[in-house]
Amino acid sequence: MYGVMMSIRPTWAQLIDKGIKTVEVRKTFPDYHRTSCPFKVYLYCTQGKPSLTTIIRDGDDIYGETYHGKPIFVKHPEGGYGSRVERGTVFGEFVCDCAEYLNQLFDSTPLYRRPYYGECCLSLDDLEKYGKGKRLWGWHISEYRFYDKPKRLEDFGLSRPPQSWCYVRELEK
């Protein structure tokens, strides 16, 4: 049986882990599974890009002490601290119980005005920018499971993470 390995940024990984993000938006959908939902999706958390949070300058008050010296640039990983999701690992899995063509959101038909953008944590503008007028798929997240011990890409026969997603053999239970 085959599943899918999906690369996901730390910010989105944390939202899935917290149960806030229940639809993952992708530009493609596995052909192999079009007619055979549900299927398993393994989640690989990317390393993320560090982002600048603050600059400490000479004379700044740091925890009650005055800092003296050259400016220090303090960075933190994308998505912030305090997450149980470990970057650079396969941290969990979910079952994609159905996938829907999201561009129907932009139809004028009221039937398609469902609030997917809330479930995928993106605004309609974000969805339009991401899709650039092309097809977008909403992969519904169900039966999410966090791994207490993260898995390695090698466990799935991969030597590097997928750009977006790729087929993998399902793990034995």
matplotlib code that plots the C-alpha trace (Angstrom):
import matplotlib.pyplot as plt

x = [0.0, 1.3, 0.9, 2.2, 5.1, 4.4, 6.9, 5.3, 6.7, 7.0, 4.3, 1.7, 3.0, 2.3, -1.3, -2.0, -0.5, -2.8, -5.9, -6.4, -5.5, -7.9, -7.4, -4.0, -3.9, -1.8, -1.6, -1.7, -3.3, -2.0, -3.5, -3.0, -5.5, -8.1, -10.5, -9.3, -9.7, -8.9, -5.1, -2.3, -0.2, 3.1, 4.2, 7.8, 8.5, 11.0, 13.9, 12.3, 14.0, 15.2, 13.6, 14.9, 13.0, 15.0, 18.2, 19.9, 21.9, 24.5, 22.6, 19.5, 18.1, 18.2, 16.6, 17.5, 21.1, 22.4, 23.9, 27.3, 28.7, 28.1, 24.5, 23.3, 20.8, 18.6, 16.9, 14.4, 13.2, 10.2, 7.1, 8.6, 9.5, 7.4, 6.3, 6.5, 7.1, 10.8, 12.1, 13.8, 11.8, 8.7, 6.6, 3.2, 0.6, -3.0, -5.6, -6.8, -10.4, -11.3, -9.8, -11.8, -11.2, -10.9, -11.2, -14.9, -14.6, -14.2, -17.4, -20.3, -22.5, -23.5, -23.3, -19.5, -19.1, -18.0, -15.4, -12.4, -10.1, -10.7, -10.0, -6.8, -5.7, -5.5, -7.5, -9.2, -6.6, -3.8, -5.5, -5.8, -2.1, -1.0, -3.1, -2.4, -5.6, -4.7, -6.4, -6.0, -6.8, -7.9, -6.7, -8.9, -7.0, -8.6, -7.2, -4.1, -1.5, 1.6, 4.7, 6.2, 9.4, 9.9, 10.6, 13.5, 13.1, 15.3, 12.5, 10.5, 13.3, 13.9, 17.3, 15.9, 12.6, 10.1, 9.6, 5.9, 4.9, 5.8, 4.6, 6.1, 5.4, 3.2, 5.0, 4.3, 2.3]
y = [0.0, 3.5, 6.8, 10.3, 12.2, 15.9, 18.7, 21.4, 24.6, 24.8, 27.4, 25.2, 22.1, 23.7, 24.7, 21.1, 19.8, 22.1, 21.0, 24.6, 23.8, 21.1, 21.5, 21.6, 23.5, 22.1, 22.9, 19.2, 16.0, 12.4, 10.8, 7.4, 8.4, 10.3, 7.5, 5.9, 8.3, 7.9, 7.6, 8.2, 11.4, 11.6, 15.0, 16.2, 19.5, 21.6, 23.4, 26.8, 30.1, 32.0, 35.4, 38.5, 39.2, 42.1, 44.0, 44.7, 47.9, 49.5, 51.0, 48.8, 47.4, 43.5, 41.8, 44.7, 45.0, 47.7, 46.1, 47.5, 46.4, 46.0, 45.4, 41.8, 40.4, 37.9, 35.4, 32.6, 29.7, 30.2, 29.4, 30.4, 28.5, 26.2, 23.7, 20.0, 19.6, 18.8, 20.5, 18.3, 15.1, 13.3, 14.4, 12.8, 11.5, 12.1, 10.4, 12.5, 11.4, 13.6, 16.2, 19.0, 21.4, 24.7, 27.1, 26.6, 29.1, 31.8, 30.8, 33.1, 30.2, 30.6, 26.8, 27.0, 29.8, 27.4, 28.8, 26.6, 29.5, 29.4, 25.7, 26.1, 29.2, 31.3, 34.3, 34.3, 36.7, 34.3, 31.5, 33.6, 34.6, 31.1, 29.6, 32.3, 31.3, 27.6, 24.7, 24.3, 21.2, 21.1, 17.9, 17.3, 16.3, 13.6, 11.1, 13.2, 11.4, 13.0, 10.7, 10.7, 9.6, 11.4, 9.3, 9.8, 10.2, 7.1, 5.1, 5.8, 5.1, 8.9, 10.5, 14.1, 15.7, 16.1, 19.6, 19.4, 15.7, 12.3, 8.8, 6.5, 3.0, 3.1, 2.2, -1.1, -0.8]
z = [0.0, -0.8, 0.9, 0.4, 2.1, 2.3, 3.1, 5.2, 6.8, 10.6, 10.9, 9.1, 10.9, 14.3, 13.2, 12.0, 15.3, 17.3, 15.3, 13.9, 10.3, 9.0, 5.2, 3.5, 0.2, -2.7, -6.4, -7.2, -6.0, -6.3, -9.4, -7.8, -5.1, -7.1, -7.0, -3.8, -0.9, 2.0, 1.9, 4.4, 4.4, 6.3, 7.4, 7.0, 8.8, 6.8, 8.6, 8.1, 7.5, 10.5, 10.8, 12.6, 15.8, 17.3, 17.3, 20.7, 20.6, 22.9, 25.9, 25.6, 28.8, 28.7, 31.7, 34.0, 32.7, 30.3, 27.3, 26.1, 22.8, 19.1, 17.9, 18.2, 15.7, 17.5, 15.2, 15.8, 13.5, 11.4, 13.4, 16.7, 19.8, 22.0, 19.4, 19.9, 16.2, 15.5, 12.4, 9.7, 10.7, 9.9, 12.9, 12.2, 9.8, 8.8, 6.7, 3.7, 3.7, 0.7, -1.5, -3.1, -5.9, -4.0, -7.0, -6.8, -4.0, -6.6, -8.6, -8.4, -7.4, -3.8, -3.3, -3.4, -0.9, 1.8, 4.3, 3.3, 3.7, 7.5, 7.6, 5.7, 7.7, 4.5, 3.3, -0.1, -1.3, -0.1, -2.0, -5.2, -5.0, -4.3, -7.1, -9.7, -11.5, -11.6, -9.9, -6.1, -4.0, -0.4, 1.2, 4.2, 7.4, 9.5, 12.1, 12.7, 14.7, 16.2, 16.6, 20.1, 18.4, 15.1, 12.0, 9.5, 5.8, 5.4, 7.1, 4.0, 1.5, 0.9, 0.8, 0.7, 1.5, -1.4, -2.9, -2.2, -1.9, -3.3, -3.1, -0.4, 0.9, 4.0, 7.3, 8.9, 12.1]

ax = plt.figure().add_subplot(projection="3d")
ax.plot(x, y, z, "-o")
ax.set_aspect("equal")
plt.show()
